[in-house]
Amino acid sequence: MALPTTFEDLIFEANQLQLYKKLVSQLNKDLVLANIDLEFDKDTLPTSLKLVLQDTVIHLIQNKFSDYLNLLYQVDVSELKIRSLDGEEMVQLSEAVTFLILQREWQKVWYKNNSNSI
């Protein structure tokens, strides 16, 4: 599986495979397991999903850093990828972290979908 390299590519692929709602469900599941008080409706528009998740990431980094780390652990975002990000600009950092979260959630959904079809 080649991972999408942009948010737009990720959403396009999820929609093409009719897995966008499963992506949202997987994200909701991991948010609950990480004790983050956020839940998305399955019909949430991709841009809203991205912006709300990005705002949440900023809030967690600034105010609840241990919850932020717990979310990254629960989603299973690569520590190496997180460490490679530039932490100077908060908006850029939160956007990159949000994409890594969605990318990892997409990977989980894609693998579940393809392992069911085998």
N, C-alpha and C positions, 0 to 999 in steps of 0.2 A: 504494500500500500504506500503510495506517495502522498504524504500529507500536504494539504493545501497550504500555500505560503502567504495568502492574504485572507482577510476576513471575507471579502467578496467571493473569492474562490471557494472558501469553506461553505458559505451559505448557498452558492450556486450548486455545489456538489450535493449538499444535504437536500436541497429542493429537487434536484434531478432524480435522486434515489428515493424521494418521498420519505426522508428520514428526519426532516427538520423538527417535527413534533417529538420524536424520540430523543433528539439532541436536547431539546428544552426539558424533557422529562428527566434525562440523565443529569443535567445540570441541577435541576430542582432536588433530585435525590441526594446529590453530593453536598448541596447547600444545607440541607436538613442534617445530614450526617456530620457536617462541620459546625453545626449549631449557629448558622448564619440565618438571621431572620429576613429571608427574602425568598419569594416564590413567584415564578413567572407563569402566566397563563400560557397554555399550549399554542394559542393563536397570537402571541406577542410578535409584533413585527421585528425582524432581525435588527434593524437600526435601534429600536427601543431596547431590545435585549442587550445589545452591545453597550449603549450609553448608560443604562441602569447598572449593569454589571461593572462597568468602568467606574462609575460614581461610588459604588460599594467598595471596590478595590481601593480607591483613594481614601475613603473613610476608614477602612480597616488598617491600611498602612499608617495613617496619621494618628488614629485613636485607639485601635485595638490590634496591635501588631501580632500578638500571640494568636488571635483569631484568624488573622491573615495567613500566618504560617500554617495553622491548622487546616485552612481551606486548601492551600497549595498541597499539603500532605494528603488530604482526603481525595482531591482530584487526581493526585499523583503527577503533578507537574515536575519535570526534570529540574533538579537542583542546579545542574550545570547550566541549563538554559536561563534560569532565573539569575544566577551569578554573572552571566555574560551580558546582562542588560545594563544600560547606562542609567544610574539612579539619580542623575543630576536634575533632570526636569520631571516633576511629578506627573504631569499629564501624559508625557510620552512613556514614562515608566508604566503608568496604570493602563495605558492603551496596549502596550506590549504584553503585560501580564494578563490582561483580559483576553487577548488573542491566544496566548499559551494555554489558558484555562479552556477556552472554547475548542482549541485544536485538540487538546487531550480528551475532552469530552466527545468530540467527533470521532476520534480514534476508537474509543470504547464502543460507541454506537455502531460504527462501521464494522468492527470485528464481531460484535454480537449478531449483527444482521447477516454477515457472511458466514459465520459458523452455523447459523440456523439453516442456511440454504444448502449446506453440504450434506 
